[in-house]
């Protein structure tokens, strides 16, 4: 059962994440956060030792949320088909549909935010950020290796590179979509990746 303190901590993290995605980590001050949450500076330090501790908690939560989203989409794909190639195609389609159903523009990504401001955060934050990207790589790579066990690609491929390609499309798609104020760009790029995988492995 969540306590009032737990609820305050979650609200603080939610507000901090929104500010960081909008304004950047360096520009998000503790004073701004406690004013919006309605707590004292002592209340902030009750939950976090400082901004880096807050960033660690945010990045770990973000990592866990991503893992849950991706695993649930892969689980759905596995329920629909036993074929590893079709599972990957379904997964990317479901991911594209999820992005397409967002209200307005994608809010951004903490991985990108903390990477851009890596000089503003400590080694612990940088490590969790890198581990998040490695999680995506391992998840996508595992599925691609399953495909390689059943299909022969039309061109020489490296599973890890194909996995990183999807991560790059997701991150890059978010940035380009926001730069051009067009949320459909991310969706279209995901579908282009899906088409590439289909062409690479289809007979």
Number of C-alpha atoms within 10 A of each C-alpha: 4 6 8 9 12 12 11 17 19 14 14 20 19 13 16 26 24 15 17 20 17 14 12 17 23 12 11 18 13 15 12 14 19 18 11 12 17 12 14 14 13 10 14 21 14 12 16 16 10 12 20 17 17 21 25 21 16 20 23 17 13 19 20 13 12 15 16 12 13 18 14 13 21 22 13 15 22 17 10 12 13 10 13 20 21 16 22 24 18 20 22 24 19 17 20 20 14 13 20 18 10 11 9 12 16 18 14 18 17 21 20 16 17 23 16 12 13 15 11 15 18 14 13 13 24 21 12 21 24 14 16 19 15 15 16 19 20 15 15 23 20 15 18 20 16 15 20 17 10 12 15 14 16 11 8 8 12 12 20 15 13 17 21 18 15 20 17 13 18 19 16 16 21 25 19 15 18 17 10 9 13 15 22 17 19 25 24 14 18 22 18 14 18 20 13 12 17 16 12 16 16 12 9
